[in-house]
Amino acid sequence: MSQFINRQPQPRYPSDTLWLEPIECDRLPVITLIPNDPLNLETLQKLLHDQDELYLVWPDAKYPFDMEQWREAILSEATNISFYVGKQDEIIGHAALRETDVPQEYAICYVFICPEHRGNGYGRDLVQQLEIDARDRLGAKTLRLHVRSYNPLAMYLYDSMGFQGYEQIGTLTKMRKRLSS
């Protein structure tokens, strides 16, 4: 993992905060959210080298991976944060929390788990950890996300975790979830 991530402690995200603790799971190995701060897009570019995978994560993203487009999207608000998903000594995915125009509401976006790690519950663990971070660190009351109908596994995952669709535009389903206190 050290080949991709600047492992020095970051003042915005001290390593002893509760939200960085991995979620223990009886059925699977543990994953950890690693704040991508300062922003390191080279690692994300390596993860999203495949055009089809890039399209699943962000259909409007330019191919090949455009670092400036991603930098603008991720850093558009001061509270936005990008995370890498760590499993043991490797990076297996990415996600971000973005501020929305609704108070106390954040969007989960740019979710990606490497294909060889899918189907093992890491996406579920990732969303659970994002919920904890959004609620505890950011004070979020609601999370929202977008999912496409051509990504039925993601649609099923979000639905099973309590996200509810509230708008459908073509292949795009907008979903949200109220967070418990």
ABEGO torsion letter per residue (X at the ends): XAAABBABBBAABBAABAAABBBBBAABBBBBBBBBOBBBAAAAAAAAABAAAAAAABAABBOBBBAAAAAAAAAABAABBBBBBBBEABBABBBBBBBBABBGBBBBBGBBBBAAABGAGAAAAAAAAAAAAAAAAAGBABBBBBBBAABAAAAAAAAAAGBBBABBBEABBBBBBBBBX
